[in-house]
Amino acid sequence: MSLEVAPVSSADLVWVLGLPLVPLMTGQAVQAVDGLVQARKPAYLITANVNYAMLTHRHEDLQEINRQAAFILADGMPLIWTARWQGTPLPERVPGSDLIFELCQLAAERGYRVYLLGAQPSVTAQAAANLIALYPGLQIVGMASPQLTDLSEAENADVIAHVREARPDLLFVAVGQPKGERWIYAHYRDLGVPVSLQVGASLDFVAGRIRRAPVWLRRRGLEWAFRLVLEPRRLARRYLENGLFFIRRLLAADGGNGCSLSEH
């Protein structure tokens, strides 16, 4: 994992379910992103939850993607709980759906340029309008809604060229896991953007298309239950797989059979 600009060393990483997480609070994460932008070197970060831990366990290529990330944040209460259980606590959950607001506020204050990539055109446009209303002066210098995983080589090159021409400092890619992480990893050097981040459904939240769980549910780690009620068909299978993966890893570690929760 690349930590040239991040505020912690490799020795400070907290390994949870095979993920090397940085022990940062939201404000510290924003400061770290600010440092990456000022460094002007193409980089990306990852906000990881149990689903991403499961995908990393299944797909070897994601391990290299994780190693090359500037840093990985814990976006999921089960990761926080597991870190505490291991005796290596993380300070707090840093959800990507909150981080996008914090980073847009930073961008408005610093004059950083933002590009929104992915999601449906109407969603992206509404999200942009809402963010500009929240943070006057925010520069959203580009929006595009290509199906990133279905593009031809020429179409992909056009997307990259459009982003490069817009010269954003922050690129938010609204594609699901692990497609978004894979696309960013494959192209972040060519994109030339100081900070790229896969934000999943966050633009839908920003646009108001999907309701966020009440704050009290989020603080108790029950946002997943709220989302499941809203989108049972889309999320039920994923959450079941995530839960089974999480339980198997806990039981394996507790059973002393040599399977570590950290895997580093």
Secondary structure, 3 states (H helix, E strand, C coil): CCCCCCCCCHHHCEEECCEEECCCCHHHHHHHHHHHHHHCCCCEEEEECHHHHHHHHHCHHHHHHHHHCCEEEECCHHHHHHHHHHCCCCCCCCCHHHHHHHHHHHHHHHCCEEEEEECCHHHHHHHHHHHHHHCCCCEEEEEECCCHHHCCHHHHHHHHHHHHHHCCCEEEEECCCCHHHHHHHHHHHHHCCCEEEECCCHHHHHHCCCCCCCHHHHHCCCHHHHHHHHCHHHHHHHHHHHHHHHHHHHHHHHCCCCCCCCCC
